[in-house]
Amino acid sequence: MTDRDDVLIVGGGLVGASLACALAPLGLRITVVESIPFEDDTQPSFDERTIAITWSSRRVFEAIGLWEEIACDAHSIRSIHVSDRGHAGMVRLHCSLIDTEALGYVIPTRSIGRSLVKRLQKTSSIRYLTPVNAVNLEITADAAVVDCEGVSSPLVASLLVIADGGRSPLGPKAGIAKTEKRYPQSALVTIVGTDRKHGDMAFERFTRHGPIALLPFGKSRFALAWTLPTRQAQLHAQLPISEFLARLQRDFGERAGLFEQVGKRTVYPLRWTSVIPPSARRTVLVGNAAHEVHPVAGQGFNLGLRDAAELAEIIAGAIEKGLDIGHSTVVDHYARSRQHQTQRVLAFTDGLVRLFSAATPGVGLLRSAGLSAVELIPPVKRLLLRRTMGLSGRQPRLARGLPLVAHRDSV
Ligand SMILES: Cc1cc2nc3c(=O)[nH]c(=O)nc-3n(C[C@H](O)[C@H](O)[C@H](O)COP(=O)(O)OP(=O)(O)OC[C@H]3O[C@@H](n4cnc5c(N)ncnc54)[C@H](O)[C@@H]3O)c2cc1C
């Protein structure tokens, strides 16, 4: 079968496209199918959002040779101020605590997408097919066979990677079940301007309606992610500008200055999903296809990029040993390697949302005491930062900024 691929990636969004770029140096034959082209206004991964990536994710992009280009549109976060509206406790986290030049970076998803798609189109070992929509699959003893709208014959590969953001029927068709819950909240996302410079500080403010995240972007602008009960988020998106800014000011307070301008407002429904294990025969899941988390701590893409880094390293190890990369040893190794971090981040983000939305009497005081305690104990701050920045535990080579090379102890 001359058209057979080594790896077929369904979904060329943030995580699927990053994985393809990471795998490129291994000399594999890779196909990426993406149903919605980058230029299309409805592209769901490279859209209106401006997201935060961690120091660890920067190193992955460095290792795959894309950071220099992406960095042109990135703004550094040097410190984060966390507070609970109506209570005194707060935490300040600075990059000097973990000896890095920034805690993370704020980047429009379209900027990341532009660099990734350019790389996919330029790389001769990658076939980037779009608009092509995967609709069905069959797993045989030695291959994954995927039917797609937009190509005339099925695509065949040793290993199928589902990177569809949980948006396609392939996961259920591979017999993969997920646990899912819908939050009664949505995130309203936009850019806001203020009357003062932010000094590269991000803010996370918990309010009784939900968390408000302000990520520094430009000298006196922030990317805003405002979590609200879904109906309120939709209504806030329609408010006249002056009224919207007044409500934001009322809920957030004046710590970041006076809000003066607002860009286009978009509302995202929020879900929590978990797939255990993120694998089936000749199939693995990466990114939102495997886990979807509340954006409260800006972890979703960072976790997905770590999936890609880990999978790339495991595949490199399998090649080195001459193994079939779709073999259950390889697939199971990937699933095991992601279990711990994924479950920790799923529990952490969901726990934060529950803790800070609890209206039980006395919980506010406990939260305030907890924040003050963290503020006063630098080792706890450091631990918290290292975990949320993806710097704790075993780091795959790409997350250490090292190029992917096949090495013997991977599988
Ligand atoms: C409001 C909000 C703010 C966020 N902020 C942050 C943040 O600050 N930091 C952070 O790390 N994360 C953040 N996230 C999470 C982040 O956006 C996601 O984790 C990330 O988009 C997941 O990427 P993905 O490639 O796995 O999935 P997606 O982005 O969903 O991409 C999936 C791709 O697969 C394609 N596809 C689907 N079905 C098919 C098919 N059948 N055939 C072919 N192609 C298909 C889709 O068109 C899409 O391009 C935020 C999310 C939200 C909603």
The ligand as an ORCA input file, in Angstrom:
! r2SCAN-3c Opt
* xyz 0 1
  C     -12.064     30.966     26.760
  C     -10.878     30.055     26.705
  C      -9.645     30.527     27.124
  C      -8.542     29.653     27.123
  N      -7.356     30.132     27.579
  C      -6.293     29.287     27.627
  C      -5.043     29.728     28.139
  O      -4.875     30.888     28.534
  N      -4.001     28.843     28.144
  C      -4.129     27.559     27.716
  O      -3.161     26.799     27.774
  N      -5.315     27.115     27.221
  C      -6.384     27.941     27.169
  N      -7.572     27.493     26.658
  C      -7.674     26.096     26.182
  C      -7.194     25.932     24.734
  O      -7.852     26.819     23.884
  C      -7.439     24.498     24.294
  O      -6.864     23.636     25.230
  C      -6.850     24.222     22.918
  O      -7.535     24.964     21.936
  C      -6.957     22.734     22.567
  O      -6.413     22.526     21.289
  P      -6.733     21.205     20.452
  O      -5.915     21.293     19.224
  O      -6.619     20.030     21.337
  O      -8.296     21.288     20.117
  P      -9.066     22.382     19.220
  O      -8.508     23.739     19.500
  O     -10.512     22.145     19.471
  O      -8.707     21.965     17.738
  C      -9.257     20.803     17.158
  C      -9.091     20.883     15.655
  O      -9.583     19.670     15.076
  C     -10.358     19.994     13.929
  N     -11.321     18.900     13.719
  C     -12.375     18.567     14.514
  N     -13.029     17.506     14.006
  C     -12.391     17.160     12.863
  C     -12.591     16.133     11.878
  N     -13.620     15.271     11.979
  N     -11.750     16.048     10.840
  C     -10.710     16.933     10.706
  N     -10.484     17.922     11.606
  C     -11.295     18.040     12.670
  C     -11.029     21.317     14.305
  O     -11.464     22.019     13.154
  C      -9.894     22.036     15.038
  O      -9.067     22.758     14.169
  C      -8.689     28.327     26.662
  C      -9.935     27.882     26.204
  C     -11.016     28.725     26.229
  C     -12.351     28.229     25.746
*
